Amino acid sequence: MSIDLKQLKYFLAVAEEKSFSRAAERLHISQPPLSQQIMKLETELGVRLFARTTRTFELTVAGKALMHEAADLLGKMRMTIDTIRQIDRGEVGRLRVGIVGSAMWGPIPSLLEQFQSKFPRVTWTIHELGPTVQYEALRSKQIDVGFWREPKLNDDDLRHDNLRQELCFRENVCVAVNEHHRLARQASIELTDIADEPMLTLALDKSAFPRYLVQCCVNAGFEPMIFQEANEPQTLLAMVGVGLGVTLVPETTSRIGWPGVVFLPIKTNPPSANLYISYTTLDDAPVVRAFLNILNPPAA
């Protein structure tokens, strides 16, 4: 048996119009090929679909049954095609986003809001992970995109693991000090002004970012005195708030009011806290492509 969707579409037009001529006009074809397709359909099914006389033109019982089934089938096919096209445009699917905690104090929430507004049928989840864990999660396809800060990864390493990393948001580092600190009233400071201060830092073995900041201090001419390490930036700020030391954080951190903490810009060569997005190059996932287009809209 060989029945195609075109035959069902032709049959449905004739059944709804109750006229071969009107159906042909609706389908923008001539009447003879339409009649041939209906006859072929009847032959394939082995049933009469229309009861024809010189004065009447009615569906048979089999024809009425096929009319219902054909309308349902073609409707489902249209929905399926529409869904497939939406998936290809990234409008339907799932997006798993890895982030470092401090990224949520910057532009990421606004980015997610834009994505939610434009693609409401995409479900997305946030996974707060360190850069090293994100890297492995990308390689094992446990997340679809990852956000972490400086330093940018080596291009050869990225290519080896079929990953790509792109700069998405530029930002500098600032110094967080206690509100009663000797530097707290300064409009801005030099990085060397904290050379003799107890330094609070994110865990040096969990991320390249705090190691990068330590190297920035060394490049500025001093070895920072690491007093305490913590896993979360809010833990560092809580310690700064009670006067246990100073810490280096992205400038967007200052958008949130932290009790007892003052944020000071760095005047000369401030370390970078640029935010990068990373994703796999092994497949061209439409949802990831749609998300990247929110970050960098294609040229008109």
C-alpha positions, 0 to 999 in steps of 0.5 A, spaced: 500 500 500 502 506 498 498 512 500 502 519 501 500 525 505 498 529 498 493 524 497 490 525 504 490 533 503 487 532 496 481 527 499 480 532 505 479 538 500 474 534 496 470 532 502 470 539 505 468 542 499 463 537 497 466 539 490 471 537 485 471 543 482 471 547 488 477 543 491 481 543 485 480 551 485 482 551 493 488 547 491 490 551 485 490 545 481 486 542 475 481 538 476 483 531 472 489 530 476 485 531 483 480 526 480 486 521 478 489 522 485 482 520 489 481 514 484 488 512 486 487 513 493 480 509 493 484 503 489 489 503 494 484 502 500 480 498 496 474 502 498 469 507 495 470 514 499 464 518 495 457 516 493 456 519 486 450 520 482 448 525 477 445 529 482 448 527 489 455 527 491 456 524 498 461 521 502 460 514 504 461 511 511 468 509 509 469 516 506 466 519 513 471 515 517 477 517 513 475 524 513 476 524 520 482 520 521 485 524 515 484 531 518 487 529 525 493 526 521 494 532 517 493 536 523 498 532 527 503 532 522 503 540 521 504 540 529 510 536 528 513 540 522 512 546 526 515 543 533 521 541 529 522 548 526 522 551 533 527 546 535 531 548 529 531 555 531 532 554 538 525 555 540 524 549 544 529 544 548 533 545 554 539 549 556 544 547 562 548 553 564 554 553 568 556 559 572 561 561 577 557 564 583 560 572 582 557 571 575 550 572 578 552 579 581 553 582 574 550 581 567 548 574 567 541 575 570 539 580 565 541 575 560 537 569 562 531 574 563 532 576 555 533 569 553 526 567 557 522 572 554 525 571 547 524 563 548 519 561 553 518 554 551 526 553 552 527 550 559 533 552 563 537 550 569 543 554 573 549 550 575 553 553 580 560 550 579 567 552 579 571 553 572 575 546 573 568 542 574 565 546 569 570 544 564 569 537 565 562 538 565 562 541 558 566 535 556 562 530 558 556 534 556 553 535 563 552 542 561 551 546 555 554 552 556 559 555 562 561 562 564 567 563 568 572 569 569 580 570 567 584 567 565 582 565 558 584 558 557 589 556 552 586 555 544 590 549 543 587 546 549 580 548 547 581 545 540 584 538 543 577 538 548 573 540 542 571 547 546 570 554 544 571 560 549 569 567 547 569 573 551 562 576 553 563 581 558 569 586 560 570 587 567 575 590 572 577 587 579 576 592 585 579 591 592 574 590 598 576 593 605 572 594 611 569 600 612 573 602 618 580 601 614 585 606 613 584 606 605 576 606 606 575 613 604 580 613 598 576 614 591 581 609 588 587 606 590 593 602 587 594 595 588 600 596 592 597 599 597 594 592 600 601 589 599 602 589 607 594 587 608 592 580 610 589 577 603 582 573 603 582 569 597 578 564 593 581 557 594 587 557 590 586 549 588 579 550 586 580 555 580 585 559 576 582 566 577 584 567 584 591 564 582 591 569 576 589 575 582 595 572 586 600 573 580 597 580 578 599 582 585 606 579 584 607 583 577 605 589 581 611 588 586 609 584 592 607 577 594 600 577 597 600 575 604 594 569 604 590 569 611 584 565 609 581 561 603 574 560 602 570 557 596 564 562 596 565 570 594 560 572 599 564 568 605 570 572 603 566 579 604 563 577 610 570 576 613 572 583 610 565 586 613 568 584 620 575 586 619 579 580 618 582 582 611 581 585 604 580 581 598 580 582 590 573 581 587 569 583 580 567 590 580 560 588 579 560 585 586 559 592 589 552 593 586 550 589 592 550 592 599 555 588 603 555 590 611 561 593 613 564 593 606 567 598 602 569 597 594 575 601 592 577 601 584 584 600 582 587 606 579 593 603 575 593 596 571 587 593 575 587 586 574 581 583 569 575 580 571 573 579 564 567 573 564 568 568 558 563 563 555 565 556 553 561 551 549 562 545 545 564 545 538 562 537 537 555 539 535 551 545 533 545 545 538 540 550 536 538 552 543 546 553 544 546 557 538 540 561 540 543 563 547 549 565 543 545 570 539 542 573 545 549 575 547 552 577 540 546 578 535 547 576 528 548 582 523 542 584 520 
